[in-house]
Amino acid sequence: MIEEKSPTSGAVPAIPPQKVTTMRTTKFEETVAGYLFLTPALIIFIVFLVIPLVIAVYISFTDWNGITPLRDDDAFETIGDDNYQQLLTQEGRRQTRFFTAVKNTTYYVIGVVPTQTLIALILAVIVNQKWLKARGTFRTIAYLPSITSSVVISIVFLWLFSRGGLVNAFIELLYPAYGDKAINWTDDSTGVFHWVLKQFGVTRADVGDWASEKHYGLRTWDWISGPSVTMLMIMILNTWTTIGTLMVIFLAALQNIPSYVYEAAAIDGANVWQIFRKVTVPLLKPTTFFVITLGLIGCFQVFDQVYIIGGGDATLTVAVLVYRNAFGTGSNMGLATATAMILFVIIFIFTVVQRRFFGGERANW
Amino acid sequence: MTTIASTQTQQARSGTRRMMNVAMPTIGYTVLVIFALIQILPFLFTISNSFKCLPAIQAYPQSLVPVPPMDVTCEPTIIDDTGRERKTVLPADETSKQVTFNPTLDGYREIFDQKLPRWLFNTAFVSLGVMFLRLLFDSLAGYSLARLKFPGNRIIFFFVLSLLMIPGIVLLLPRFILLKEIGLLNSYPALIIPFSASLFGVFLMKQFFESIPKELEEAAMVDGAGRFTIFFRLILPISTPAMTALAIFSFQGMWNEFLQVLLLVSSKSELWTLPLGLSFLRGEFGEQLRWHSFLAGSVITTLPLALIFFMFQRYFVEGVSYTGLKG
């Protein structure tokens, strides 16, 4: 380049002034275009994400009932952290309801997240095997529930699990004596752990006073109830729905593991289990992290299925409580937004803790 | 001795290996077939029972094969002994035998009388609206973040990323309050505008645009094309895979959305979508669930998405795996 230019003159070649302006204009134009392109999306995000978040934080510190127009002078008063205290520390009906919801949601998450992750992983590994034929068909079938409306699935499961429904009929087919004590899946508030204990003749009266002591609005005995039967059915429903998506995610990650990795392990004499445990699982760690995060965020906010199927306190989840606090009898928007904010914090903490345990590296292959 | 021993172990090992070669597929296929049945049977039973009379739905064993006479009347009007007209219900064994049943469209008729056409229109209208706006807004924003160099680019990207952390449930009530205050509650815009751009979509499009070679745009720029021309004439036409994935996810998401719709339009039944309509029917029917019409409604709600799914399966799977890969 330099040699080329040197013959013309010894001086630094002057850049034509026209070009400078073009460059500057291009840069300016690019900035204008950059912001213009972003404007519609940014407006939507600011108006419908950022502003609502600010509103939510603010209202959670007020006693606004949600009905009186906000323009009215006496629409609300700021009451400090009163809503949060009513939910978390102050003994009373609201605290009991909140922790009932927390308990149910916790059982739900503990039941669903590991189950769906594990089953999806195992299925993905099987579908990824070389000898498998009709891979596409299995993937299609697995994914089908994921595209179906949660309301439709809830209705269909409500029907399948009804007292005289197909599920009970099938259990009776396998176990004829079942007919007399058929489970009423869609409306049974018995805790599953309570039910098991009862089979061994253990009730609250048998275990001593500790069971009747109240912590955070609930008796110890009620804390250890396990999910109710109806909740268990909702857990089965959601696991059934989600497995397909998770399997497809796992499968995509598996297909990115080069086959020589397996071949090398096989040459070293590793058996199927060892390959799964020592090769596949570690390589899938980032994907597993992603799948669990996705599961946690989704499960903590479970609403649709509970709203359609569940009714009373035995299926009350935090998301449903947010809705009921906002629109139920004696509704209070301040309390409802406070409930939502606490759920936000819970989800945030779980995601962070989870990241610690599983390592936060992003999947990059 | 050692050689013999080692040959023996080798034989034993190859024996186990051979056994594994047979056992693994057997176990694998068994697990997959059971799983596939569990996934598919609820759909098959829903479809077959949506064509049955109410009593036949409760009958066991479940018949799955439709045989003529087609379209029986489930609740025929008869004239009783006193000469009065009276509605009766065909008992289960009249319409359903061990494996066969006489199909009826009564369930579909009943659900169509329940404003279902209106719900169907609303669902389609809102889903398409959201889909087209998202395609435009998300790809514009994604392109800007991926390719345009301007001050603030990185900051805005991290801002968008951090918004992804906010769970939907937190935004639910304040969004409701906001729309109520500006008087948009119970209107079509309430179901479209707040959802017309998605963080996930911006993110997806940005990732995709970054995979397009820069030389393409540089060539166009040398020819004097501006950013708008480049985007609409050059980039969008070659972005079909990502755009299709985004279109499908947006459409499907809005078609199935329940909670937001419940909050934003539930007091105006002309604006109900299919999921909302079905959920309200559940409340209306109470314990006396008219399962045949419910199942018919379920089939109608699922069918359009199922068709799209079978047509564009590749994009569904690619889209899902894309999100999986990029975290």
Boltz contact constraints between the chains, C-beta under 6 A:
constraints:
  - contact:
      token1: [A, 30]
      token2: [B, 148]
      max_distance: 6.0
  - contact:
      token1: [A, 30]
      token2: [B, 149]
      max_distance: 6.0
  - contact:
      token1: [A, 30]
      token2: [B, 150]
      max_distance: 6.0
  - contact:
      token1: [A, 31]
      token2: [B, 150]
      max_distance: 6.0
  - contact:
      token1: [A, 33]
      token2: [B, 148]
      max_distance: 6.0
  - contact:
      token1: [A, 33]
      token2: [B, 227]
      max_distance: 6.0
  - contact:
      token1: [A, 34]
      token2: [B, 144]
      max_distance: 6.0
  - contact:
      token1: [A, 34]
      token2: [B, 148]
      max_distance: 6.0
  - contact:
      token1: [A, 34]
      token2: [B, 150]
      max_distance: 6.0
  - contact:
      token1: [A, 37]
      token2: [B, 140]
      max_distance: 6.0
  - contact:
      token1: [A, 37]
      token2: [B, 144]
      max_distance: 6.0
  - contact:
      token1: [A, 38]
      token2: [B, 141]
      max_distance: 6.0
  - contact:
      token1: [A, 38]
      token2: [B, 144]
      max_distance: 6.0
  - contact:
      token1: [A, 40]
      token2: [B, 137]
      max_distance: 6.0
  - contact:
      token1: [A, 41]
      token2: [B, 137]
      max_distance: 6.0
  - contact:
      token1: [A, 41]
      token2: [B, 141]
      max_distance: 6.0
  - contact:
      token1: [A, 41]
      token2: [B, 197]
      max_distance: 6.0
  - contact:
      token1: [A, 41]
      token2: [B, 202]
      max_distance: 6.0
  - contact:
      token1: [A, 44]
      token2: [B, 196]
      max_distance: 6.0
  - contact:
      token1: [A, 44]
      token2: [B, 197]
      max_distance: 6.0
  - contact:
      token1: [A, 48]
      token2: [B, 175]
      max_distance: 6.0
  - contact:
      token1: [A, 48]
      token2: [B, 194]
      max_distance: 6.0
  - contact:
      token1: [A, 49]
      token2: [B, 163]
      max_distance: 6.0
  - contact:
      token1: [A, 52]
      token2: [B, 171]
      max_distance: 6.0
  - contact:
      token1: [A, 52]
      token2: [B, 174]
      max_distance: 6.0
  - contact:
      token1: [A, 52]
      token2: [B, 175]
      max_distance: 6.0
  - contact:
      token1: [A, 52]
      token2: [B, 178]
      max_distance: 6.0
  - contact:
      token1: [A, 55]
      token2: [B, 174]
      max_distance: 6.0
  - contact:
      token1: [A, 56]
      token2: [B, 170]
      max_distance: 6.0
  - contact:
      token1: [A, 56]
      token2: [B, 174]
      max_distance: 6.0
  - contact:
      token1: [A, 126]
      token2: [B, 28]
      max_distance: 6.0
  - contact:
      token1: [A, 126]
      token2: [B, 32]
      max_distance: 6.0
  - contact:
      token1: [A, 131]
      token2: [B, 25]
      max_distance: 6.0
  - contact:
      token1: [A, 138]
      token2: [B, 32]
      max_distance: 6.0
  - contact:
      token1: [A, 141]
      token2: [B, 36]
      max_distance: 6.0
  - contact:
      token1: [A, 141]
      token2: [B, 39]
      max_distance: 6.0
  - contact:
      token1: [A, 141]
      token2: [B, 40]
      max_distance: 6.0
  - contact:
      token1: [A, 142]
      token2: [B, 39]
      max_distance: 6.0
  - contact:
      token1: [A, 147]
      token2: [B, 252]
      max_distance: 6.0
  - contact:
      token1: [A, 147]
      token2: [B, 305]
      max_distance: 6.0
  - contact:
      token1: [A, 147]
      token2: [B, 309]
      max_distance: 6.0
  - contact:
      token1: [A, 148]
      token2: [B, 302]
      max_distance: 6.0
  - contact:
      token1: [A, 149]
      token2: [B, 256]
      max_distance: 6.0
  - contact:
      token1: [A, 149]
      token2: [B, 275]
      max_distance: 6.0
  - contact:
      token1: [A, 149]
      token2: [B, 301]
      max_distance: 6.0
  - contact:
      token1: [A, 150]
      token2: [B, 258]
      max_distance: 6.0
  - contact:
      token1: [A, 151]
      token2: [B, 258]
      max_distance: 6.0
  - contact:
      token1: [A, 151]
      token2: [B, 275]
      max_distance: 6.0
  - contact:
      token1: [A, 151]
      token2: [B, 278]
      max_distance: 6.0
  - contact:
      token1: [A, 151]
      token2: [B, 279]
      max_distance: 6.0
  - contact:
      token1: [A, 152]
      token2: [B, 298]
      max_distance: 6.0
  - contact:
      token1: [A, 152]
      token2: [B, 301]
      max_distance: 6.0
  - contact:
      token1: [A, 152]
      token2: [B, 302]
      max_distance: 6.0
  - contact:
      token1: [A, 155]
      token2: [B, 294]
      max_distance: 6.0
  - contact:
      token1: [A, 155]
      token2: [B, 298]
      max_distance: 6.0
  - contact:
      token1: [A, 156]
      token2: [B, 42]
      max_distance: 6.0
  - contact:
      token1: [A, 156]
      token2: [B, 46]
      max_distance: 6.0
  - contact:
      token1: [A, 156]
      token2: [B, 298]
      max_distance: 6.0
  - contact:
      token1: [A, 159]
      token2: [B, 291]
      max_distance: 6.0
  - contact:
      token1: [A, 164]
      token2: [B, 58]
      max_distance: 6.0
  - contact:
      token1: [A, 169]
      token2: [B, 60]
      max_distance: 6.0
  - contact:
      token1: [A, 248]
      token2: [B, 317]
      max_distance: 6.0
  - contact:
      token1: [A, 248]
      token2: [B, 320]
      max_distance: 6.0
  - contact:
      token1: [A, 249]
      token2: [B, 320]
      max_distance: 6.0
  - contact:
      token1: [A, 249]
      token2: [B, 324]
      max_distance: 6.0
  - contact:
      token1: [A, 252]
      token2: [B, 321]
      max_distance: 6.0
  - contact:
      token1: [A, 252]
      token2: [B, 324]
      max_distance: 6.0
  - contact:
      token1: [A, 290]
      token2: [B, 327]
      max_distance: 6.0
  - contact:
      token1: [A, 301]
      token2: [B, 167]
      max_distance: 6.0
  - contact:
      token1: [A, 301]
      token2: [B, 169]
      max_distance: 6.0
  - contact:
      token1: [A, 303]
      token2: [B, 259]
      max_distance: 6.0
  - contact:
      token1: [A, 304]
      token2: [B, 258]
      max_distance: 6.0
  - contact:
      token1: [A, 308]
      token2: [B, 279]
      max_distance: 6.0
  - contact:
      token1: [A, 319]
      token2: [B, 169]
      max_distance: 6.0
  - contact:
      token1: [A, 326]
      token2: [B, 173]
      max_distance: 6.0
  - contact:
      token1: [A, 336]
      token2: [B, 173]
      max_distance: 6.0
  - contact:
      token1: [A, 337]
      token2: [B, 173]
      max_distance: 6.0
  - contact:
      token1: [A, 340]
      token2: [B, 169]
      max_distance: 6.0
  - contact:
      token1: [A, 340]
      token2: [B, 170]
      max_distance: 6.0
  - contact:
      token1: [A, 343]
      token2: [B, 169]
      max_distance: 6.0
  - contact:
      token1: [A, 344]
      token2: [B, 167]
      max_distance: 6.0
  - contact:
      token1: [A, 344]
      token2: [B, 170]
      max_distance: 6.0
  - contact:
      token1: [A, 347]
      token2: [B, 167]
      max_distance: 6.0
  - contact:
      token1: [A, 362]
      token2: [B, 327]
      max_distance: 6.0
  - contact:
      token1: [A, 363]
      token2: [B, 325]
      max_distance: 6.0
  - contact:
      token1: [A, 363]
      token2: [B, 327]
      max_distance: 6.0
